[in-house]
């Protein structure tokens, strides 16, 4: 089975920026982010899933 990834607009960076802007208003400063893993996939239930982990330094 071949997995087809969406390569259409909007671009993944637009999705990422919208999520980060929303989190900035709700909870924290997005300047604290040091790593992001993002994918854009097809699904019958459109959604955004966010996992936040603290990095111990």
mmCIF file of the N, C-alpha and C atoms, coordinates in Angstrom:
data_MODEL
# 
_entry.id   MODEL 
# 
loop_
_atom_site.group_PDB 
_atom_site.id 
_atom_site.type_symbol 
_atom_site.label_atom_id 
_atom_site.label_alt_id 
_atom_site.label_comp_id 
_atom_site.label_asym_id 
_atom_site.label_entity_id 
_atom_site.label_seq_id 
_atom_site.pdbx_PDB_ins_code 
_atom_site.Cartn_x 
_atom_site.Cartn_y 
_atom_site.Cartn_z 
_atom_site.occupancy 
_atom_site.B_iso_or_equiv 
_atom_site.pdbx_formal_charge 
_atom_site.auth_seq_id 
_atom_site.auth_comp_id 
_atom_site.auth_asym_id 
_atom_site.auth_atom_id 
_atom_site.pdbx_PDB_model_num 
ATOM 1   N N  . UNK A 1 1  ? 0.837   -1.181 0.000  1.00 0.00 ? 1  UNK A N  1 
ATOM 2   C CA . UNK A 1 1  ? 0.000   0.000  0.000  1.00 0.00 ? 1  UNK A CA 1 
ATOM 3   C C  . UNK A 1 1  ? 0.879   1.239  0.000  1.00 0.00 ? 1  UNK A C  1 
ATOM 4   N N  . UNK A 1 2  ? 0.592   2.137  -0.904 1.00 0.00 ? 2  UNK A N  1 
ATOM 5   C CA . UNK A 1 2  ? 1.363   3.373  -1.003 1.00 0.00 ? 2  UNK A CA 1 
ATOM 6   C C  . UNK A 1 2  ? 0.706   4.464  -0.159 1.00 0.00 ? 2  UNK A C  1 
ATOM 7   N N  . UNK A 1 3  ? 1.510   5.145  0.642  1.00 0.00 ? 3  UNK A N  1 
ATOM 8   C CA . UNK A 1 3  ? 1.008   6.259  1.446  1.00 0.00 ? 3  UNK A CA 1 
ATOM 9   C C  . UNK A 1 3  ? 1.197   7.538  0.648  1.00 0.00 ? 3  UNK A C  1 
ATOM 10  N N  . UNK A 1 4  ? 0.104   8.275  0.452  1.00 0.00 ? 4  UNK A N  1 
ATOM 11  C CA . UNK A 1 4  ? 0.151   9.518  -0.311 1.00 0.00 ? 4  UNK A CA 1 
ATOM 12  C C  . UNK A 1 4  ? 0.084   10.687 0.674  1.00 0.00 ? 4  UNK A C  1 
ATOM 13  N N  . UNK A 1 5  ? 1.094   11.537 0.642  1.00 0.00 ? 5  UNK A N  1 
ATOM 14  C CA . UNK A 1 5  ? 1.129   12.714 1.494  1.00 0.00 ? 5  UNK A CA 1 
ATOM 15  C C  . UNK A 1 5  ? 0.589   13.902 0.704  1.00 0.00 ? 5  UNK A C  1 
ATOM 16  N N  . UNK A 1 6  ? -0.180  14.787 1.362  1.00 0.00 ? 6  UNK A N  1 
ATOM 17  C CA . UNK A 1 6  ? -0.721  15.950 0.667  1.00 0.00 ? 6  UNK A CA 1 
ATOM 18  C C  . UNK A 1 6  ? 0.381   16.967 0.373  1.00 0.00 ? 6  UNK A C  1 
ATOM 19  N N  . UNK A 1 7  ? 0.468   17.384 -0.852 1.00 0.00 ? 7  UNK A N  1 
ATOM 20  C CA . UNK A 1 7  ? 1.472   18.369 -1.247 1.00 0.00 ? 7  UNK A CA 1 
ATOM 21  C C  . UNK A 1 7  ? 0.792   19.638 -1.764 1.00 0.00 ? 7  UNK A C  1 
ATOM 22  N N  . UNK A 1 8  ? -0.385  19.899 -1.246 1.00 0.00 ? 8  UNK A N  1 
ATOM 23  C CA . UNK A 1 8  ? -1.158  21.054 -1.681 1.00 0.00 ? 8  UNK A CA 1 
ATOM 24  C C  . UNK A 1 8  ? -1.106  22.157 -0.634 1.00 0.00 ? 8  UNK A C  1 
ATOM 25  N N  . UNK A 1 9  ? -1.546  23.328 -1.028 1.00 0.00 ? 9  UNK A N  1 
ATOM 26  C CA . UNK A 1 9  ? -1.600  24.443 -0.082 1.00 0.00 ? 9  UNK A CA 1 
ATOM 27  C C  . UNK A 1 9  ? -2.768  24.242 0.863  1.00 0.00 ? 9  UNK A C  1 
ATOM 28  N N  . UNK A 1 10 ? -2.751  24.760 2.071  1.00 0.00 ? 10 UNK A N  1 
ATOM 29  C CA . UNK A 1 10 ? -1.683  25.608 2.602  1.00 0.00 ? 10 UNK A CA 1 
ATOM 30  C C  . UNK A 1 10 ? -0.440  24.810 2.974  1.00 0.00 ? 10 UNK A C  1 
ATOM 31  N N  . UNK A 1 11 ? 0.675   25.522 2.966  1.00 0.00 ? 11 UNK A N  1 
ATOM 32  C CA . UNK A 1 11 ? 1.952   24.907 3.287  1.00 0.00 ? 11 UNK A CA 1 
ATOM 33  C C  . UNK A 1 11 ? 2.010   24.521 4.760  1.00 0.00 ? 11 UNK A C  1 
ATOM 34  N N  . UNK A 1 12 ? 2.825   23.529 5.075  1.00 0.00 ? 12 UNK A N  1 
ATOM 35  C CA . UNK A 1 12 ? 2.931   23.056 6.454  1.00 0.00 ? 12 UNK A CA 1 
ATOM 36  C C  . UNK A 1 12 ? 3.426   24.157 7.391  1.00 0.00 ? 12 UNK A C  1 
ATOM 37  N N  . UNK A 1 13 ? 4.257   25.073 6.889  1.00 0.00 ? 13 UNK A N  1 
ATOM 38  C CA . UNK A 1 13 ? 4.741   26.152 7.760  1.00 0.00 ? 13 UNK A CA 1 
ATOM 39  C C  . UNK A 1 13 ? 3.606   27.089 8.170  1.00 0.00 ? 13 UNK A C  1 
ATOM 40  N N  . UNK A 1 14 ? 2.588   27.234 7.329  1.00 0.00 ? 14 UNK A N  1 
ATOM 41  C CA . UNK A 1 14 ? 1.428   28.055 7.700  1.00 0.00 ? 14 UNK A CA 1 
ATOM 42  C C  . UNK A 1 14 ? 0.626   27.387 8.815  1.00 0.00 ? 14 UNK A C  1 
ATOM 43  N N  . UNK A 1 15 ? 0.465   26.078 8.742  1.00 0.00 ? 15 UNK A N  1 
ATOM 44  C CA . UNK A 1 15 ? -0.209  25.346 9.817  1.00 0.00 ? 15 UNK A CA 1 
ATOM 45  C C  . UNK A 1 15 ? 0.572   25.472 11.123 1.00 0.00 ? 15 UNK A C  1 
ATOM 46  N N  . UNK A 1 16 ? 1.883   25.258 11.029 1.00 0.00 ? 16 UNK A N  1 
ATOM 47  C CA . UNK A 1 16 ? 2.728   25.318 12.224 1.00 0.00 ? 16 UNK A CA 1 
ATOM 48  C C  . UNK A 1 16 ? 2.668   26.689 12.869 1.00 0.00 ? 16 UNK A C  1 
ATOM 49  N N  . UNK A 1 17 ? 2.759   27.740 12.066 1.00 0.00 ? 17 UNK A N  1 
ATOM 50  C CA . UNK A 1 17 ? 2.712   29.101 12.612 1.00 0.00 ? 17 UNK A CA 1 
ATOM 51  C C  . UNK A 1 17 ? 1.370   29.370 13.284 1.00 0.00 ? 17 UNK A C  1 
ATOM 52  N N  . UNK A 1 18 ? 0.281   28.923 12.701 1.00 0.00 ? 18 UNK A N  1 
ATOM 53  C CA . UNK A 1 18 ? -1.041  29.135 13.301 1.00 0.00 ? 18 UNK A CA 1 
ATOM 54  C C  . UNK A 1 18 ? -1.139  28.447 14.667 1.00 0.00 ? 18 UNK A C  1 
ATOM 55  N N  . UNK A 1 19 ? -0.620  27.232 14.762 1.00 0.00 ? 19 UNK A N  1 
ATOM 56  C CA . UNK A 1 19 ? -0.649  26.507 16.036 1.00 0.00 ? 19 UNK A CA 1 
ATOM 57  C C  . UNK A 1 19 ? 0.215   27.226 17.062 1.00 0.00 ? 19 UNK A C  1 
ATOM 58  N N  . UNK A 1 20 ? 1.421   27.625 16.677 1.00 0.00 ? 20 UNK A N  1 
ATOM 59  C CA . UNK A 1 20 ? 2.314   28.309 17.617 1.00 0.00 ? 20 UNK A CA 1 
ATOM 60  C C  . UNK A 1 20 ? 1.735   29.639 18.075 1.00 0.00 ? 20 UNK A C  1 
ATOM 61  N N  . UNK A 1 21 ? 1.132   30.385 17.161 1.00 0.00 ? 21 UNK A N  1 
ATOM 62  C CA . UNK A 1 21 ? 0.498   31.648 17.537 1.00 0.00 ? 21 UNK A CA 1 
ATOM 63  C C  . UNK A 1 21 ? -0.643  31.418 18.520 1.00 0.00 ? 21 UNK A C  1 
ATOM 64  N N  . UNK A 1 22 ? -1.417  30.370 18.304 1.00 0.00 ? 22 UNK A N  1 
ATOM 65  C CA . UNK A 1 22 ? -2.506  30.053 19.220 1.00 0.00 ? 22 UNK A CA 1 
ATOM 66  C C  . UNK A 1 22 ? -2.004  29.653 20.594 1.00 0.00 ? 22 UNK A C  1 
ATOM 67  N N  . UNK A 1 23 ? -0.946  28.863 20.638 1.00 0.00 ? 23 UNK A N  1 
ATOM 68  C CA . UNK A 1 23 ? -0.374  28.455 21.923 1.00 0.00 ? 23 UNK A CA 1 
ATOM 69  C C  . UNK A 1 23 ? 0.237   29.644 22.651 1.00 0.00 ? 23 UNK A C  1 
ATOM 70  N N  . UNK A 1 24 ? 0.821   30.553 21.892 1.00 0.00 ? 24 UNK A N  1 
ATOM 71  C CA . UNK A 1 24 ? 1.431   31.741 22.502 1.00 0.00 ? 24 UNK A CA 1 
ATOM 72  C C  . UNK A 1 24 ? 0.384   32.564 23.249 1.00 0.00 ? 24 UNK A C  1 
ATOM 73  N N  . UNK A 1 25 ? -0.795  32.683 22.669 1.00 0.00 ? 25 UNK A N  1 
ATOM 74  C CA . UNK A 1 25 ? -1.863  33.448 23.307 1.00 0.00 ? 25 UNK A CA 1 
ATOM 75  C C  . UNK A 1 25 ? -2.480  32.692 24.481 1.00 0.00 ? 25 UNK A C  1 
ATOM 76  N N  . UNK A 1 26 ? -2.456  31.370 24.421 1.00 0.00 ? 26 UNK A N  1 
ATOM 77  C CA . UNK A 1 26 ? -3.131  30.576 25.440 1.00 0.00 ? 26 UNK A CA 1 
ATOM 78  C C  . UNK A 1 26 ? -2.225  30.165 26.604 1.00 0.00 ? 26 UNK A C  1 
ATOM 79  N N  . UNK A 1 27 ? -0.905  29.978 26.333 1.00 0.00 ? 27 UNK A N  1 
ATOM 80  C CA . UNK A 1 27 ? -0.139  29.314 27.370 1.00 0.00 ? 27 UNK A CA 1 
ATOM 81  C C  . UNK A 1 27 ? 1.311   29.763 27.504 1.00 0.00 ? 27 UNK A C  1 
ATOM 82  N N  . UNK A 1 28 ? 2.088   29.796 26.431 1.00 0.00 ? 28 UNK A N  1 
ATOM 83  C CA . UNK A 1 28 ? 3.513   30.060 26.581 1.00 0.00 ? 28 UNK A CA 1 
ATOM 84  C C  . UNK A 1 28 ? 4.073   30.829 25.384 1.00 0.00 ? 28 UNK A C  1 
ATOM 85  N N  . UNK A 1 29 ? 5.278   31.301 25.561 1.00 0.00 ? 29 UNK A N  1 
ATOM 86  C CA . UNK A 1 29 ? 5.972   32.039 24.505 1.00 0.00 ? 29 UNK A CA 1 
ATOM 87  C C  . UNK A 1 29 ? 6.626   31.041 23.552 1.00 0.00 ? 29 UNK A C  1 
ATOM 88  N N  . UNK A 1 30 ? 6.286   31.125 22.277 1.00 0.00 ? 30 UNK A N  1 
ATOM 89  C CA . UNK A 1 30 ? 6.831   30.160 21.316 1.00 0.00 ? 30 UNK A CA 1 
ATOM 90  C C  . UNK A 1 30 ? 8.339   30.327 21.118 1.00 0.00 ? 30 UNK A C  1 
ATOM 91  N N  . UNK A 1 31 ? 8.925   31.372 21.688 1.00 0.00 ? 31 UNK A N  1 
ATOM 92  C CA . UNK A 1 31 ? 10.374  31.523 21.651 1.00 0.00 ? 31 UNK A CA 1 
ATOM 93  C C  . UNK A 1 31 ? 11.086  30.472 22.488 1.00 0.00 ? 31 UNK A C  1 
ATOM 94  N N  . UNK A 1 32 ? 10.356  29.776 23.345 1.00 0.00 ? 32 UNK A N  1 
ATOM 95  C CA . UNK A 1 32 ? 10.924  28.719 24.181 1.00 0.00 ? 32 UNK A CA 1 
ATOM 96  C C  . UNK A 1 32 ? 11.092  27.405 23.414 1.00 0.00 ? 32 UNK A C  1 
ATOM 97  N N  . UNK A 1 33 ? 10.511  27.299 22.248 1.00 0.00 ? 33 UNK A N  1 
ATOM 98  C CA . UNK A 1 33 ? 10.556  26.049 21.476 1.00 0.00 ? 33 UNK A CA 1 
ATOM 99  C C  . UNK A 1 33 ? 11.941  25.863 20.883 1.00 0.00 ? 33 UNK A C  1 
ATOM 100 N N  . UNK A 1 34 ? 12.494  24.669 21.053 1.00 0.00 ? 34 UNK A N  1 
ATOM 101 C CA . UNK A 1 34 ? 13.813  24.364 20.505 1.00 0.00 ? 34 UNK A CA 1 
ATOM 102 C C  . UNK A 1 34 ? 13.777  23.258 19.450 1.00 0.00 ? 34 UNK A C  1 
ATOM 103 N N  . UNK A 1 35 ? 12.628  22.567 19.322 1.00 0.00 ? 35 UNK A N  1 
ATOM 104 C CA . UNK A 1 35 ? 12.540  21.478 18.355 1.00 0.00 ? 35 UNK A CA 1 
ATOM 105 C C  . UNK A 1 35 ? 11.079  21.271 17.958 1.00 0.00 ? 35 UNK A C  1 
ATOM 106 N N  . UNK A 1 36 ? 10.849  21.061 16.662 1.00 0.00 ? 36 UNK A N  1 
ATOM 107 C CA . UNK A 1 36 ? 9.507   20.804 16.148 1.00 0.00 ? 36 UNK A CA 1 
ATOM 108 C C  . UNK A 1 36 ? 9.567   19.638 15.161 1.00 0.00 ? 36 UNK A C  1 
ATOM 109 N N  . UNK A 1 37 ? 8.609   18.728 15.293 1.00 0.00 ? 37 UNK A N  1 
ATOM 110 C CA . UNK A 1 37 ? 8.410   17.657 14.310 1.00 0.00 ? 37 UNK A CA 1 
ATOM 111 C C  . UNK A 1 37 ? 6.994   17.855 13.774 1.00 0.00 ? 37 UNK A C  1 
ATOM 112 N N  . UNK A 1 38 ? 6.856   18.082 12.480 1.00 0.00 ? 38 UNK A N  1 
ATOM 113 C CA . UNK A 1 38 ? 5.537   18.368 11.913 1.00 0.00 ? 38 UNK A CA 1 
ATOM 114 C C  . UNK A 1 38 ? 5.313   17.523 10.664 1.00 0.00 ? 38 UNK A C  1 
ATOM 115 N N  . UNK A 1 39 ? 4.087   17.025 10.538 1.00 0.00 ? 39 UNK A N  1 
ATOM 116 C CA . UNK A 1 39 ? 3.677   16.314 9.327  1.00 0.00 ? 39 UNK A CA 1 
ATOM 117 C C  . UNK A 1 39 ? 2.288   16.795 8.931  1.00 0.00 ? 39 UNK A C  1 
ATOM 118 N N  . UNK A 1 40 ? 1.987   16.686 7.672  1.00 0.00 ? 40 UNK A N  1 
ATOM 119 C CA . UNK A 1 40 ? 0.662   17.027 7.145  1.00 0.00 ? 40 UNK A CA 1 
ATOM 120 C C  . UNK A 1 40 ? 0.139   15.767 6.478  1.00 0.00 ? 40 UNK A C  1 
ATOM 121 N N  . UNK A 1 41 ? -0.961  15.219 7.020  1.00 0.00 ? 41 UNK A N  1 
ATOM 122 C CA . UNK A 1 41 ? -1.487  13.947 6.538  1.00 0.00 ? 41 UNK A CA 1 
ATOM 123 C C  . UNK A 1 41 ? -2.969  14.059 6.197  1.00 0.00 ? 41 UNK A C  1 
ATOM 124 N N  . UNK A 1 42 ? -3.452  13.129 5.393  1.00 0.00 ? 42 UNK A N  1 
ATOM 125 C CA . UNK A 1 42 ? -4.878  13.011 5.125  1.00 0.00 ? 42 UNK A CA 1 
ATOM 126 C C  . UNK A 1 42 ? -5.551  12.259 6.268  1.00 0.00 ? 42 UNK A C  1 
ATOM 127 N N  . UNK A 1 43 ? -6.766  12.636 6.601  1.00 0.00 ? 43 UNK A N  1 
ATOM 128 C CA . UNK A 1 43 ? -7.527  11.910 7.607  1.00 0.00 ? 43 UNK A CA 1 
ATOM 129 C C  . UNK A 1 43 ? -8.995  12.302 7.472  1.00 0.00 ? 43 UNK A C  1 
ATOM 130 N N  . UNK A 1 44 ? -9.873  11.402 7.838  1.00 0.00 ? 44 UNK A N  1 
ATOM 131 C CA . UNK A 1 44 ? -11.305 11.706 7.772  1.00 0.00 ? 44 UNK A CA 1 
ATOM 132 C C  . UNK A 1 44 ? -11.744 12.647 8.877  1.00 0.00 ? 44 UNK A C  1 
ATOM 133 N N  . UNK A 1 45 ? -10.939 12.763 9.936  1.00 0.00 ? 45 UNK A N  1 
ATOM 134 C CA . UNK A 1 45 ? -11.235 13.669 11.042 1.00 0.00 ? 45 UNK A CA 1 
ATOM 135 C C  . UNK A 1 45 ? -10.119 14.711 11.135 1.00 0.00 ? 45 UNK A C  1 
ATOM 136 N N  . UNK A 1 46 ? -10.272 15.855 10.447 1.00 0.00 ? 46 UNK A N  1 
ATOM 137 C CA . UNK A 1 46 ? -9.234  16.887 10.481 1.00 0.00 ? 46 UNK A CA 1 
ATOM 138 C C  . UNK A 1 46 ? -8.984  17.348 11.913 1.00 0.00 ? 46 UNK A C  1 
ATOM 139 N N  . UNK A 1 47 ? -7.711  17.516 12.261 1.00 0.00 ? 47 UNK A N  1 
ATOM 140 C CA . UNK A 1 47 ? -7.351  17.926 13.613 1.00 0.00 ? 47 UNK A CA 1 
ATOM 141 C C  . UNK A 1 47 ? -5.888  18.329 13.662 1.00 0.00 ? 47 UNK A C  1 
ATOM 142 N N  . UNK A 1 48 ? -5.525  18.906 14.773 1.00 0.00 ? 48 UNK A N  1 
ATOM 143 C CA . UNK A 1 48 ? -4.132  19.189 15.086 1.00 0.00 ? 48 UNK A CA 1 
ATOM 144 C C  . UNK A 1 48 ? -3.828  18.470 16.392 1.00 0.00 ? 48 UNK A C  1 
ATOM 145 N N  . UNK A 1 49 ? -2.735  17.760 16.424 1.00 0.00 ? 49 UNK A N  1 
ATOM 146 C CA . UNK A 1 49 ? -2.295  17.081 17.634 1.00 0.00 ? 49 UNK A CA 1 
ATOM 147 C C  . UNK A 1 49 ? -0.998  17.728 18.096 1.00 0.00 ? 49 UNK A C  1 
ATOM 148 N N  . UNK A 1 50 ? -0.953  18.150 19.354 1.00 0.00 ? 50 UNK A N  1 
ATOM 149 C CA . UNK A 1 50 ? 0.230   18.809 19.899 1.00 0.00 ? 50 UNK A CA 1 
ATOM 150 C C  . UNK A 1 50 ? 0.698   18.029 21.117 1.00 0.00 ? 50 UNK A C  1 
ATOM 151 N N  . UNK A 1 51 ? 1.980   17.721 21.149 1.00 0.00 ? 51 UNK A N  1 
ATOM 152 C CA . UNK A 1 51 ? 2.596   17.106 22.318 1.00 0.00 ? 51 UNK A CA 1 
ATOM 153 C C  . UNK A 1 51 ? 3.690   18.055 22.782 1.00 0.00 ? 51 UNK A C  1 
ATOM 154 N N  . UNK A 1 52 ? 3.649   18.416 24.048 1.00 0.00 ? 52 UNK A N  1 
ATOM 155 C CA . UNK A 1 52 ? 4.647   19.344 24.598 1.00 0.00 ? 52 UNK A CA 1 
ATOM 156 C C  . UNK A 1 52 ? 5.443   18.589 25.660 1.00 0.00 ? 52 UNK A C  1 
ATOM 157 N N  . UNK A 1 53 ? 6.762   18.646 25.533 1.00 0.00 ? 53 UNK A N  1 
ATOM 158 C CA . UNK A 1 53 ? 7.626   17.984 26.496 1.00 0.00 ? 53 UNK A CA 1 
ATOM 159 C C  . UNK A 1 53 ? 8.661   18.975 27.001 1.00 0.00 ? 53 UNK A C  1 
ATOM 160 N N  . UNK A 1 54 ? 8.908   18.933 28.297 1.00 0.00 ? 54 UNK A N  1 
ATOM 161 C CA . UNK A 1 54 ? 9.950   19.768 28.882 1.00 0.00 ? 54 UNK A CA 1 
ATOM 162 C C  . UNK A 1 54 ? 11.282  19.083 28.685 1.00 0.00 ? 54 UNK A C  1 
ATOM 163 N N  . UNK A 1 55 ? 12.288  19.862 28.276 1.00 0.00 ? 55 UNK A N  1 
ATOM 164 C CA . UNK A 1 55 ? 13.626  19.338 28.105 1.00 0.00 ? 55 UNK A CA 1 
ATOM 165 C C  . UNK A 1 55 ? 14.443  19.780 29.309 1.00 0.00 ? 55 UNK A C  1 
ATOM 166 N N  . UNK A 1 56 ? 14.969  18.825 30.045 1.00 0.00 ? 56 UNK A N  1 
ATOM 167 C CA . UNK A 1 56 ? 15.814  19.150 31.193 1.00 0.00 ? 56 UNK A CA 1 
ATOM 168 C C  . UNK A 1 56 ? 17.203  19.519 30.703 1.00 0.00 ? 56 UNK A C  1 
ATOM 169 N N  . UNK A 1 57 ? 17.686  20.657 31.159 1.00 0.00 ? 57 UNK A N  1 
ATOM 170 C CA . UNK A 1 57 ? 19.025  21.084 30.716 1.00 0.00 ? 57 UNK A CA 1 
ATOM 171 C C  . UNK A 1 57 ? 20.028  21.030 31.840 1.00 0.00 ? 57 UNK A C  1 
# 
